[in-house]
């Protein structure tokens, strides 16, 4: 399943669009990416492995302000294909204190 949603939220009374992407695989892997119009992003990845009691989880907030549209699109595509291969890229844009 792959789902894209664009919403308009008003956390402080100001309008702010956000793109939400959710992908779930038959293997039990779930990837969620949220990008706000101010270039802030949140990524969440969870994979339930049959031989483990706890799922593998990766979650963080990032600032994508220095990336152009093509770079953001490629990061999204790569994340949806294989989150393990882009963890370093997400961490390079990670917000301090997260």
Order of alpha helices (4+ residues) and beta strands (2+ residues): beta-beta-beta-beta-beta-alpha-alpha
